[in-house]
């Protein structure tokens, strides 16, 4: 089992920055992919960015160039640096770990942290 705990959310002004952290406990495999999802008010949860154990990243187009995902495998911690925040970035941000092992797929989720960008 894997437990994920997010931290670092808050209220910032438009154009401001925040750093989210996701601490993972339990056994982490080198094939696990970690990701940040977000769920804006009244909308579905969406994938924002992901990172492999080796550091390969992917970004959704609206955050590319503004957000940076990173991962410290020694600490089992993932980060999301968010710069130039916009009102449309307001959402609950969730940490995710996706695992494919022996033909089975598992997803683990944190409880979420609120991010709000307001003018």
Buried (B, 14 or more C-beta within 10 A) or exposed (E): EBEBBBEBBEEBEEEBEBBBBBBBEEEBEEEBBBBBBBBEEEEEBEEBBBBBBEEEBBBBEEBEEBBBBEBEBEEBBBBBBBBBBBEEBBBBBBBBBBBEEEEEEEEBBBEBBEBBBEE
